[in-house]
């Protein structure tokens, strides 16, 4: 009787130990994602608009396939993963469950193709602003991406960046006409030179 009870106790201890080890393991995973985000941008929206779209390139340098399974942003109420399909002669966008990120390749999210969709925007997307988007990956990692907002007619990241650069250059002149003894003006200077340095 006593030995049966101690066997039971020991097996419970073992199960708990295994359980703890299993629970601890996945936490080490997210740090080692092989997905890198590049050239993330969005188009400015009209003041009344509540939806917008975002684009970027995702580079998978790893040996295994991954996928985006969800996205969110503090800038909007919710996000969806979208693509465009040809229905007859009409291009239509539809929600998809995931965006595949095959191993050793770059996946392009761009106008007329795969994209991220913002719903219930907290105010319009304004040229020159940047905001965070968090991508959840199938592998369990999360990727935080900074998106830059370009003009409403921008066609790619380079155009968005150049729109945004022009906008930040104008802003300090009108917003801070008098000598600013704090940091605002200098911060803006730094931002402008950052924007214009690389192509
Ligand atoms: Cu869409």
py3Dmol code that shows the C-alpha trace and the ligand (Angstrom):
import py3Dmol

protein = """\
ATOM      1  CA  UNK A   1       0.000   0.000   0.000  1.00  0.00           C
ATOM      2  CA  UNK A   2       2.707   2.399   1.044  1.00  0.00           C
ATOM      3  CA  UNK A   3       4.959   1.506  -1.863  1.00  0.00           C
ATOM      4  CA  UNK A   4       2.085   1.881  -4.318  1.00  0.00           C
ATOM      5  CA  UNK A   5       1.459   5.333  -2.933  1.00  0.00           C
ATOM      6  CA  UNK A   6       5.121   6.334  -3.238  1.00  0.00           C
ATOM      7  CA  UNK A   7       5.228   5.039  -6.823  1.00  0.00           C
ATOM      8  CA  UNK A   8       2.229   7.197  -7.561  1.00  0.00           C
ATOM      9  CA  UNK A   9       3.901  10.178  -5.902  1.00  0.00           C
ATOM     10  CA  UNK A  10       7.088   9.687  -7.878  1.00  0.00           C
ATOM     11  CA  UNK A  11       5.270   9.370 -11.174  1.00  0.00           C
ATOM     12  CA  UNK A  12       3.389  12.577 -10.388  1.00  0.00           C
ATOM     13  CA  UNK A  13       6.667  14.374  -9.676  1.00  0.00           C
ATOM     14  CA  UNK A  14       8.075  13.068 -12.952  1.00  0.00           C
ATOM     15  CA  UNK A  15       5.015  14.221 -14.896  1.00  0.00           C
ATOM     16  CA  UNK A  16       5.216  17.679 -13.332  1.00  0.00           C
ATOM     17  CA  UNK A  17       8.933  17.922 -14.161  1.00  0.00           C
ATOM     18  CA  UNK A  18       8.332  16.859 -17.761  1.00  0.00           C
ATOM     19  CA  UNK A  19       5.439  19.290 -17.956  1.00  0.00           C
ATOM     20  CA  UNK A  20       7.567  22.175 -16.705  1.00  0.00           C
ATOM     21  CA  UNK A  21      10.361  21.344 -19.138  1.00  0.00           C
ATOM     22  CA  UNK A  22       7.900  21.201 -22.039  1.00  0.00           C
ATOM     23  CA  UNK A  23       6.347  24.496 -21.007  1.00  0.00           C
ATOM     24  CA  UNK A  24       9.728  26.200 -20.701  1.00  0.00           C
ATOM     25  CA  UNK A  25      11.063  25.055 -24.074  1.00  0.00           C
ATOM     26  CA  UNK A  26       8.885  27.015 -26.541  1.00  0.00           C
ATOM     27  CA  UNK A  27       9.875  30.277 -24.839  1.00  0.00           C
ATOM     28  CA  UNK A  28      13.429  29.877 -26.091  1.00  0.00           C
ATOM     29  CA  UNK A  29      12.225  29.511 -29.710  1.00  0.00           C
ATOM     30  CA  UNK A  30      10.927  33.005 -30.622  1.00  0.00           C
ATOM     31  CA  UNK A  31      14.376  34.607 -30.329  1.00  0.00           C
ATOM     32  CA  UNK A  32      15.707  32.599 -33.247  1.00  0.00           C
ATOM     33  CA  UNK A  33      13.487  33.513 -36.164  1.00  0.00           C
ATOM     34  CA  UNK A  34      15.026  33.372 -39.626  1.00  0.00           C
ATOM     35  CA  UNK A  35      12.509  35.874 -41.004  1.00  0.00           C
ATOM     36  CA  UNK A  36      13.575  39.456 -41.672  1.00  0.00           C
ATOM     37  CA  UNK A  37      11.293  42.295 -42.683  1.00  0.00           C
ATOM     38  CA  UNK A  38      12.415  44.890 -45.223  1.00  0.00           C
ATOM     39  CA  UNK A  39      10.984  47.951 -46.935  1.00  0.00           C
ATOM     40  CA  UNK A  40       7.740  48.188 -44.950  1.00  0.00           C
ATOM     41  CA  UNK A  41       5.415  50.945 -46.081  1.00  0.00           C
ATOM     42  CA  UNK A  42       1.790  52.010 -46.288  1.00  0.00           C
ATOM     43  CA  UNK A  43      -0.192  54.539 -48.273  1.00  0.00           C
ATOM     44  CA  UNK A  44      -1.639  57.650 -46.686  1.00  0.00           C
ATOM     45  CA  UNK A  45      -5.406  57.467 -46.321  1.00  0.00           C
ATOM     46  CA  UNK A  46      -8.117  60.084 -46.723  1.00  0.00           C
ATOM     47  CA  UNK A  47      -9.151  61.777 -43.453  1.00  0.00           C
ATOM     48  CA  UNK A  48     -12.490  59.918 -43.391  1.00  0.00           C
ATOM     49  CA  UNK A  49     -11.077  56.489 -44.263  1.00  0.00           C
ATOM     50  CA  UNK A  50     -11.110  53.687 -41.716  1.00  0.00           C
ATOM     51  CA  UNK A  51      -9.205  51.139 -43.829  1.00  0.00           C
ATOM     52  CA  UNK A  52      -5.685  51.088 -45.240  1.00  0.00           C
ATOM     53  CA  UNK A  53      -3.131  48.694 -46.695  1.00  0.00           C
ATOM     54  CA  UNK A  54       0.486  47.892 -45.846  1.00  0.00           C
ATOM     55  CA  UNK A  55       3.286  46.271 -47.821  1.00  0.00           C
ATOM     56  CA  UNK A  56       6.749  44.842 -47.148  1.00  0.00           C
ATOM     57  CA  UNK A  57       9.264  42.196 -48.151  1.00  0.00           C
ATOM     58  CA  UNK A  58       9.849  39.195 -45.913  1.00  0.00           C
ATOM     59  CA  UNK A  59      13.145  37.362 -46.269  1.00  0.00           C
ATOM     60  CA  UNK A  60      13.323  33.804 -44.982  1.00  0.00           C
ATOM     61  CA  UNK A  61      17.015  32.942 -44.645  1.00  0.00           C
ATOM     62  CA  UNK A  62      16.256  29.696 -42.807  1.00  0.00           C
ATOM     63  CA  UNK A  63      16.048  26.104 -43.994  1.00  0.00           C
ATOM     64  CA  UNK A  64      12.393  25.673 -43.046  1.00  0.00           C
ATOM     65  CA  UNK A  65       9.206  27.203 -44.392  1.00  0.00           C
ATOM     66  CA  UNK A  66       7.279  29.629 -42.215  1.00  0.00           C
ATOM     67  CA  UNK A  67       4.153  31.731 -42.639  1.00  0.00           C
ATOM     68  CA  UNK A  68       2.425  34.848 -41.328  1.00  0.00           C
ATOM     69  CA  UNK A  69      -0.689  33.653 -39.543  1.00  0.00           C
ATOM     70  CA  UNK A  70      -1.879  36.922 -37.978  1.00  0.00           C
ATOM     71  CA  UNK A  71      -1.051  40.619 -37.748  1.00  0.00           C
ATOM     72  CA  UNK A  72      -1.948  43.454 -35.430  1.00  0.00           C
ATOM     73  CA  UNK A  73      -1.075  47.096 -34.858  1.00  0.00           C
ATOM     74  CA  UNK A  74      -1.719  49.676 -32.152  1.00  0.00           C
ATOM     75  CA  UNK A  75      -2.686  51.954 -35.064  1.00  0.00           C
ATOM     76  CA  UNK A  76      -5.904  50.091 -35.913  1.00  0.00           C
ATOM     77  CA  UNK A  77      -8.649  47.946 -34.429  1.00  0.00           C
ATOM     78  CA  UNK A  78      -7.837  44.819 -36.405  1.00  0.00           C
ATOM     79  CA  UNK A  79      -5.837  43.542 -39.348  1.00  0.00           C
ATOM     80  CA  UNK A  80      -6.355  40.923 -42.054  1.00  0.00           C
ATOM     81  CA  UNK A  81      -4.031  39.130 -44.466  1.00  0.00           C
ATOM     82  CA  UNK A  82      -5.157  39.748 -48.046  1.00  0.00           C
ATOM     83  CA  UNK A  83      -4.367  38.827 -51.604  1.00  0.00           C
ATOM     84  CA  UNK A  84      -5.837  39.700 -55.001  1.00  0.00           C
ATOM     85  CA  UNK A  85      -7.602  37.196 -57.204  1.00  0.00           C
ATOM     86  CA  UNK A  86      -8.836  37.564 -60.772  1.00  0.00           C
ATOM     87  CA  UNK A  87     -12.574  36.924 -60.982  1.00  0.00           C
ATOM     88  CA  UNK A  88     -13.496  36.966 -64.659  1.00  0.00           C
ATOM     89  CA  UNK A  89     -11.896  40.229 -65.698  1.00  0.00           C
ATOM     90  CA  UNK A  90     -12.143  41.892 -62.301  1.00  0.00           C
ATOM     91  CA  UNK A  91      -9.373  41.944 -59.726  1.00  0.00           C
ATOM     92  CA  UNK A  92     -10.812  41.461 -56.267  1.00  0.00           C
ATOM     93  CA  UNK A  93      -9.092  41.260 -52.905  1.00  0.00           C
ATOM     94  CA  UNK A  94      -9.866  38.442 -50.497  1.00  0.00           C
ATOM     95  CA  UNK A  95      -8.822  37.510 -46.989  1.00  0.00           C
ATOM     96  CA  UNK A  96      -6.464  34.553 -46.669  1.00  0.00           C
ATOM     97  CA  UNK A  97      -5.563  32.483 -43.612  1.00  0.00           C
ATOM     98  CA  UNK A  98      -1.818  32.771 -43.977  1.00  0.00           C
ATOM     99  CA  UNK A  99       0.947  34.242 -46.110  1.00  0.00           C
ATOM    100  CA  UNK A 100       3.492  31.537 -46.893  1.00  0.00           C
ATOM    101  CA  UNK A 101       7.181  32.365 -46.371  1.00  0.00           C
ATOM    102  CA  UNK A 102       9.097  29.556 -48.126  1.00  0.00           C
ATOM    103  CA  UNK A 103      12.619  28.738 -46.948  1.00  0.00           C
ATOM    104  CA  UNK A 104      15.504  30.544 -48.635  1.00  0.00           C
ATOM    105  CA  UNK A 105      13.311  33.030 -50.440  1.00  0.00           C
ATOM    106  CA  UNK A 106      11.823  36.506 -50.305  1.00  0.00           C
ATOM    107  CA  UNK A 107       8.074  37.046 -50.254  1.00  0.00           C
ATOM    108  CA  UNK A 108       6.849  40.389 -51.596  1.00  0.00           C
ATOM    109  CA  UNK A 109       3.731  42.071 -50.267  1.00  0.00           C
ATOM    110  CA  UNK A 110       2.861  44.796 -52.773  1.00  0.00           C
ATOM    111  CA  UNK A 111      -0.052  46.632 -54.378  1.00  0.00           C
ATOM    112  CA  UNK A 112      -2.210  44.338 -56.505  1.00  0.00           C
ATOM    113  CA  UNK A 113      -0.858  41.243 -54.759  1.00  0.00           C
ATOM    114  CA  UNK A 114      -0.397  40.039 -51.171  1.00  0.00           C
ATOM    115  CA  UNK A 115      -0.862  42.785 -48.576  1.00  0.00           C
ATOM    116  CA  UNK A 116      -1.768  43.597 -44.986  1.00  0.00           C
ATOM    117  CA  UNK A 117      -5.120  45.268 -44.466  1.00  0.00           C
ATOM    118  CA  UNK A 118      -5.873  47.690 -41.649  1.00  0.00           C
ATOM    119  CA  UNK A 119      -9.420  48.058 -40.368  1.00  0.00           C
ATOM    120  CA  UNK A 120     -10.833  50.555 -37.864  1.00  0.00           C
ATOM    121  CA  UNK A 121      -7.859  52.899 -38.190  1.00  0.00           C
ATOM    122  CA  UNK A 122      -7.314  55.190 -35.214  1.00  0.00           C
ATOM    123  CA  UNK A 123      -7.303  58.275 -37.413  1.00  0.00           C
ATOM    124  CA  UNK A 124      -5.975  58.477 -40.996  1.00  0.00           C
ATOM    125  CA  UNK A 125      -2.491  57.319 -41.979  1.00  0.00           C
ATOM    126  CA  UNK A 126      -0.510  60.509 -42.540  1.00  0.00           C
ATOM    127  CA  UNK A 127       2.458  60.959 -44.896  1.00  0.00           C
ATOM    128  CA  UNK A 128       5.713  60.850 -42.948  1.00  0.00           C
ATOM    129  CA  UNK A 129       4.458  58.953 -39.911  1.00  0.00           C
ATOM    130  CA  UNK A 130       5.777  55.557 -38.913  1.00  0.00           C
ATOM    131  CA  UNK A 131       3.893  52.953 -36.939  1.00  0.00           C
ATOM    132  CA  UNK A 132       4.407  49.449 -35.629  1.00  0.00           C
ATOM    133  CA  UNK A 133       2.912  46.262 -37.030  1.00  0.00           C
ATOM    134  CA  UNK A 134       3.352  42.965 -35.209  1.00  0.00           C
ATOM    135  CA  UNK A 135       3.371  39.827 -37.346  1.00  0.00           C
ATOM    136  CA  UNK A 136       2.682  36.422 -35.768  1.00  0.00           C
ATOM    137  CA  UNK A 137       4.554  33.608 -37.450  1.00  0.00           C
ATOM    138  CA  UNK A 138       3.591  29.935 -37.726  1.00  0.00           C
ATOM    139  CA  UNK A 139       6.913  29.074 -36.039  1.00  0.00           C
ATOM    140  CA  UNK A 140       5.735  30.830 -32.877  1.00  0.00           C
ATOM    141  CA  UNK A 141       7.852  33.975 -33.243  1.00  0.00           C
ATOM    142  CA  UNK A 142       6.565  37.506 -33.478  1.00  0.00           C
ATOM    143  CA  UNK A 143       8.103  40.109 -35.725  1.00  0.00           C
ATOM    144  CA  UNK A 144       7.676  43.809 -34.997  1.00  0.00           C
ATOM    145  CA  UNK A 145       7.954  45.920 -38.122  1.00  0.00           C
ATOM    146  CA  UNK A 146       8.091  49.698 -38.480  1.00  0.00           C
ATOM    147  CA  UNK A 147       6.004  50.914 -41.445  1.00  0.00           C
ATOM    148  CA  UNK A 148       6.568  54.277 -43.071  1.00  0.00           C
ATOM    149  CA  UNK A 149       3.613  56.112 -44.593  1.00  0.00           C
ATOM    150  CA  UNK A 150       4.062  57.518 -48.096  1.00  0.00           C
ATOM    151  CA  UNK A 151       1.684  59.448 -50.338  1.00  0.00           C
ATOM    152  CA  UNK A 152      -1.706  58.070 -51.356  1.00  0.00           C
ATOM    153  CA  UNK A 153      -0.357  57.323 -54.840  1.00  0.00           C
ATOM    154  CA  UNK A 154       3.019  55.853 -53.822  1.00  0.00           C
ATOM    155  CA  UNK A 155       3.732  52.664 -55.777  1.00  0.00           C
ATOM    156  CA  UNK A 156       6.592  51.217 -53.735  1.00  0.00           C
ATOM    157  CA  UNK A 157       8.824  51.669 -50.676  1.00  0.00           C
ATOM    158  CA  UNK A 158      11.250  54.028 -52.421  1.00  0.00           C
ATOM    159  CA  UNK A 159       8.445  56.388 -53.407  1.00  0.00           C
ATOM    160  CA  UNK A 160       6.899  56.171 -49.937  1.00  0.00           C
ATOM    161  CA  UNK A 161      10.239  57.012 -48.345  1.00  0.00           C
ATOM    162  CA  UNK A 162      10.791  59.949 -50.620  1.00  0.00           C
ATOM    163  CA  UNK A 163       7.234  61.255 -49.923  1.00  0.00           C
ATOM    164  CA  UNK A 164       7.832  60.850 -46.187  1.00  0.00           C
ATOM    165  CA  UNK A 165      11.263  62.499 -46.389  1.00  0.00           C
ATOM    166  CA  UNK A 166       9.782  65.530 -48.136  1.00  0.00           C
ATOM    167  CA  UNK A 167       7.065  65.728 -45.507  1.00  0.00           C
ATOM    168  CA  UNK A 168       9.412  65.627 -42.515  1.00  0.00           C
ATOM    169  CA  UNK A 169      11.555  68.316 -44.131  1.00  0.00           C
ATOM    170  CA  UNK A 170       8.585  70.677 -44.373  1.00  0.00           C
ATOM    171  CA  UNK A 171       7.225  69.973 -40.894  1.00  0.00           C
ATOM    172  CA  UNK A 172       9.972  71.494 -38.679  1.00  0.00           C
ATOM    173  CA  UNK A 173       9.914  74.795 -40.590  1.00  0.00           C
ATOM    174  CA  UNK A 174       6.196  75.352 -39.999  1.00  0.00           C
ATOM    175  CA  UNK A 175       5.885  73.718 -36.585  1.00  0.00           C
ATOM    176  CA  UNK A 176       8.896  75.251 -34.846  1.00  0.00           C
ATOM    177  CA  UNK A 177       9.478  78.737 -36.287  1.00  0.00           C
ATOM    178  CA  UNK A 178      11.092  80.019 -33.091  1.00  0.00           C
ATOM    179  CA  UNK A 179      14.314  78.771 -31.486  1.00  0.00           C
ATOM    180  CA  UNK A 180      13.536  75.596 -29.635  1.00  0.00           C
ATOM    181  CA  UNK A 181      15.707  75.079 -26.569  1.00  0.00           C
ATOM    182  CA  UNK A 182      14.583  71.499 -26.201  1.00  0.00           C
ATOM    183  CA  UNK A 183      15.195  68.626 -28.534  1.00  0.00           C
ATOM    184  CA  UNK A 184      12.382  68.769 -31.086  1.00  0.00           C
ATOM    185  CA  UNK A 185      14.205  70.599 -33.893  1.00  0.00           C
ATOM    186  CA  UNK A 186      17.337  68.487 -33.668  1.00  0.00           C
ATOM    187  CA  UNK A 187      15.365  65.262 -33.617  1.00  0.00           C
ATOM    188  CA  UNK A 188      13.723  66.290 -36.843  1.00  0.00           C
ATOM    189  CA  UNK A 189      17.062  67.222 -38.413  1.00  0.00           C
ATOM    190  CA  UNK A 190      18.418  63.798 -37.599  1.00  0.00           C
ATOM    191  CA  UNK A 191      15.335  62.143 -39.054  1.00  0.00           C
ATOM    192  CA  UNK A 192      15.645  64.062 -42.316  1.00  0.00           C
ATOM    193  CA  UNK A 193      19.291  63.173 -42.821  1.00  0.00           C
ATOM    194  CA  UNK A 194      18.543  59.543 -42.014  1.00  0.00           C
ATOM    195  CA  UNK A 195      15.820  59.460 -44.637  1.00  0.00           C
ATOM    196  CA  UNK A 196      17.905  60.995 -47.405  1.00  0.00           C
ATOM    197  CA  UNK A 197      21.135  59.088 -46.892  1.00  0.00           C
ATOM    198  CA  UNK A 198      20.483  55.667 -48.366  1.00  0.00           C
ATOM    199  CA  UNK A 199      18.455  55.039 -51.528  1.00  0.00           C
TER     200      UNK A 199
END
"""
ligand_1 = """\
1
CU
Cu -7.067 44.187 -48.917
"""
view = py3Dmol.view(width=600, height=400)
view.addModel(protein, "pdb")
view.setStyle({"model": 0}, {"cartoon": {"style": "trace"}})
view.addModel(ligand_1, "xyz")
view.setStyle({"model": 1}, {"stick": {}})
view.zoomTo()
view.show()
